[in-house]
Amino acid sequence: MAVAVSRDLTVQVLEDVNTVKLSDRQQALRAAIQRGEPKSLGVSQVMLGLMIMTYSIPLHFTKFTEVVSMGVPWWSGLMFITAGVVAIILDKHCTMKILRVCLIVSMVSTLLSVVAVIIYSVDIDMNPEVPCEKKHGSCDDKHYATKVSRGVKSSLLLFTLAQTAISVILCILLYRQRRIFGPYASLTQDAPSTPSSLIPPNMN
């Protein structure tokens, strides 16, 4: 805070230079984050989470395997939706606090995505398609059931790989911004925004 005293003993509180710098940094942070398109990435994450949860419904009508018994599509889909919502919030409210939260959620989402990919891969490998045994000119139900199950799991695996890529990209972008603007974490410090005058009382 800068103070100026005029000849008539009027005390004038000038605008703080540090406050101006912090405000400029906040605007720069907003611009840098929005260049990374967190809103677009967040919407993509929400859509992928919904698609994973929706596409997994047919698996409940086939043989229960590790993917279904462990609820992989549900907890991974919910995690992706959460990460997407936080990224959308970051696009609207660019603060260091929300940036840290978004970075942590994105890192957790990346970790869970990798775990889900491993479970999908192992499940597909352990449950091969049942060979077609023709009865009355067509294959039996087990063949079609396992074929549908593997097809759905392959689709879920691709969606999860896409989510993993999005989470990694978002983590890298947020980590870079955190390193650049980390020293300016106190962007909301209270300080006078305009000059003000203090007139001393009349002692006569």
Residue pairs with C-beta under 8 A, 6 or more apart in sequence:
1 13
1 14
1 16
1 191
1 192
2 13
2 14
2 15
2 16
2 17
3 11
3 12
3 13
3 14
4 11
4 12
4 14
5 11
5 12
6 12
9 200
10 197
10 198
10 199
10 200
11 197
11 198
11 199
11 200
12 195
12 196
12 197
12 198
13 192
13 195
13 196
13 197
13 198
14 195
15 192
15 193
15 194
15 195
16 191
16 192
18 191
19 189
19 191
19 192
19 193
22 184
22 186
22 187
22 189
23 187
25 181
25 184
25 187
26 94
26 95
26 184
26 187
28 181
29 94
29 96
29 99
29 177
29 181
29 184
29 187
30 94
32 177
32 180
32 181
33 90
33 91
33 94
33 99
33 173
33 177
34 91
34 94
36 170
36 173
36 174
36 177
38 87
38 88
38 90
38 91
38 102
38 170
38 173
39 87
39 88
39 91
39 92
41 84
41 87
41 166
41 169
41 170
42 83
42 84
42 85
42 86
42 87
42 88
42 90
42 91
43 84
43 88
44 84
44 166
45 80
45 81
45 83
45 84
45 87
45 109
45 163
45 166
45 167
46 80
46 81
46 84
46 85
46 88
47 84
48 80
48 84
48 159
48 162
48 163
48 166
49 76
49 77
49 78
49 79
49 80
49 81
49 84
49 163
50 77
50 81
51 159
52 73
52 76
52 77
52 80
52 156
52 159
52 160
52 163
53 73
53 74
53 77
53 78
55 73
55 152
55 155
55 156
55 159
56 67
56 68
56 73
56 74
56 77
56 152
56 156
58 148
58 149
58 152
59 65
59 67
59 68
59 73
59 149
59 152
59 153
60 68
62 145
62 146
62 148
62 149
63 127
63 145
63 146
63 149
65 123
65 126
65 127
65 149
66 72
66 119
66 122
66 123
66 126
67 73
67 119
67 120
67 123
67 153
67 156
70 119
72 116
72 119
72 120
73 156
75 112
76 112
76 113
76 116
76 160
76 163
79 108
79 109
79 112
80 109
80 113
80 163
82 105
82 109
83 102
83 105
83 106
83 108
83 109
83 167
83 170
86 98
86 101
86 102
86 105
86 106
87 102
87 106
87 170
89 98
89 102
90 98
90 99
90 102
95 187
95 188
96 178
96 181
96 182
96 184
96 185
96 187
99 174
99 177
99 178
99 181
100 178
102 170
102 174
103 171
103 174
103 175
103 178
106 167
106 170
106 171
106 174
107 167
107 171
109 163
109 167
110 164
110 167
110 168
110 171
113 160
113 161
113 163
113 164
113 167
114 164
116 160
117 157
117 160
117 161
117 164
120 153
120 156
120 157
120 160
121 157
123 153
124 150
124 153
124 154
124 157
127 146
127 149
127 150
128 146
128 150
129 143
129 146
129 147
129 150
130 140
130 142
130 143
130 145
130 146
131 143
132 139
132 140
132 143
133 139
133 140
133 143
134 140
